[in-house]
Amino acid sequence: MLGLHTQYDSLGASLHAMVNKYTVAKESSMNCSIATADRATHLKIVVVAFLCSTALLCAAIIIH
């Protein structure tokens, strides 16, 4: 079991390094417009909007 865990850790570390290298190169320029933003920026906006609406809904339910 220990060998399997170590194998996944090294795989995860290498995937994480590849994603970081791609992200740093991709996000070196700033996305100033929603029209020219890339997919990651759109996803971040959707996630933040979802979290804010969920928090607002929970607050409304608690207050009511």
Backbone as numpy.savetxt, mean C-alpha at the origin, in Angstrom:
# Nx Ny Nz CAx CAy CAz Cx Cy Cz
10.24 -28.04 9.84 9.42 -26.85 9.84 10.28 -25.60 9.84
11.42 -25.66 10.53 12.30 -24.50 10.60 12.87 -24.16 9.23
13.24 -25.17 8.46 13.80 -24.94 7.13 12.79 -24.29 6.20
11.54 -24.69 6.30 10.49 -24.11 5.47 10.29 -22.65 5.81
10.31 -22.33 7.12 10.13 -20.95 7.56 11.27 -20.06 7.04
12.48 -20.57 7.11 13.65 -19.82 6.63 13.57 -19.62 5.12
13.09 -20.63 4.41 12.96 -20.52 2.97 11.98 -19.41 2.60
10.85 -19.34 3.28 9.88 -18.29 2.99 10.40 -16.92 3.40
11.18 -16.85 4.49 11.75 -15.57 4.91 12.69 -15.02 3.85
13.54 -15.89 3.29 14.48 -15.42 2.27 13.74 -15.05 0.99
12.70 -15.80 0.64 11.90 -15.47 -0.53 11.19 -14.13 -0.33
10.62 -13.95 0.86 9.94 -12.69 1.16 10.89 -11.52 1.15
12.10 -11.71 1.65 13.09 -10.63 1.67 13.51 -10.26 0.25
13.69 -11.26 -0.61 14.10 -10.95 -1.98 12.96 -10.27 -2.74
11.71 -10.71 -2.51 10.57 -10.05 -3.16 10.43 -8.61 -2.66
10.63 -8.42 -1.36 10.53 -7.09 -0.77 11.60 -6.17 -1.38
12.81 -6.68 -1.57 13.88 -5.88 -2.17 13.55 -5.50 -3.60
12.96 -6.45 -4.36 12.60 -6.15 -5.74 11.50 -5.09 -5.80
10.51 -5.20 -4.92 9.41 -4.23 -4.89 9.93 -2.86 -4.50
10.82 -2.81 -3.50 11.38 -1.53 -3.08 12.18 -0.88 -4.20
12.96 -1.68 -4.94 13.75 -1.14 -6.03 12.82 -0.57 -7.11
11.74 -1.27 -7.40 10.78 -0.80 -8.41 10.05 0.44 -7.92
9.67 0.46 -6.65 8.90 1.56 -6.10 9.75 2.83 -6.06
11.00 2.71 -5.64 11.86 3.89 -5.56 12.08 4.47 -6.94
12.31 3.62 -7.92 12.50 4.11 -9.28 11.21 4.70 -9.83
10.08 4.09 -9.50 8.80 4.53 -10.03 8.33 5.82 -9.38
8.58 5.99 -8.07 8.07 7.14 -7.34 9.09 8.27 -7.23
10.14 8.24 -8.03 11.12 9.30 -7.96 10.54 10.61 -8.47
9.57 10.55 -9.37 8.88 11.75 -9.81 7.57 11.89 -9.05
7.18 13.12 -8.81 5.99 13.36 -8.00 4.74 13.32 -8.87
3.68 12.71 -8.37 2.40 12.68 -9.06 1.57 13.87 -8.60
1.57 14.93 -9.40 0.89 16.17 -9.01 -0.56 16.22 -9.48
-0.94 15.35 -10.38 -2.29 15.40 -10.92 -2.91 14.01 -10.84
-4.20 13.95 -10.54 -4.88 12.66 -10.48 -4.97 12.04 -11.87
-4.94 12.87 -12.89 -5.03 12.35 -14.26 -3.75 11.65 -14.69
-2.60 12.11 -14.19 -1.32 11.51 -14.59 -0.75 10.58 -13.54
-1.47 10.35 -12.45 -0.97 9.49 -11.38 -0.95 8.04 -11.83
-0.03 7.28 -11.24 0.07 5.87 -11.60 -0.90 5.04 -10.76
-0.90 3.75 -10.99 -1.84 2.84 -10.34 -1.67 2.82 -8.83
-0.43 2.86 -8.35 -0.17 2.81 -6.91 -0.76 4.04 -6.21
-0.65 5.19 -6.85 -1.19 6.41 -6.26 -2.72 6.35 -6.20
-3.33 5.86 -7.25 -4.79 5.70 -7.23 -5.22 4.73 -6.13
-4.48 3.65 -5.97 -4.80 2.67 -4.93 -4.67 3.29 -3.54
-3.63 4.08 -3.32 -3.47 4.75 -2.03 -4.63 5.69 -1.75
-5.08 6.42 -2.75 -6.20 7.35 -2.57 -7.47 6.58 -2.22
-7.72 5.48 -2.89 -8.91 4.68 -2.62 -8.86 4.09 -1.21
-7.70 3.61 -0.79 -7.57 3.03 0.55 -7.79 4.09 1.62
-7.22 5.27 1.46 -7.40 6.34 2.44 -8.87 6.77 2.49
-9.51 6.88 1.34 -10.92 7.26 1.31 -11.79 6.21 2.00
-11.47 4.93 1.77 -12.22 3.85 2.41 -12.05 3.88 3.92
-10.82 4.08 4.39 -10.58 4.13 5.83 -11.26 5.32 6.49
-11.24 6.47 5.81 -11.91 7.65 6.36 -13.42 7.46 6.42
-14.00 6.89 5.38 -15.44 6.67 5.38 -15.84 5.64 6.42
-15.01 4.63 6.62 -15.29 3.62 7.66 -15.23 4.25 9.04
-14.23 5.10 9.28 -14.12 5.78 10.57 -15.30 6.71 10.81
-15.72 7.43 9.78 -16.87 8.32 9.90 -18.15 7.54 10.18
-18.32 6.41 9.51 -19.50 5.57 9.73 -19.53 5.02 11.14
-18.38 4.56 11.63 -18.31 4.05 13.02 -18.62 5.15 14.02
-18.09 6.34 13.80 -18.37 7.46 14.71 -19.85 7.82 14.69
-20.46 7.79 13.52 -21.89 8.12 13.42 -22.75 7.09 14.15
-22.37 5.82 14.04 -23.12 4.76 14.71 -22.96 4.89 16.22
-21.77 5.19 16.68 -21.54 5.33 18.13 -22.29 6.54 18.67
-22.27 7.64 17.94 -22.95 8.86 18.40 -24.46 8.69 18.41
-24.96 7.98 17.44 -26.42 7.81 17.33 -26.90 7.01 18.49
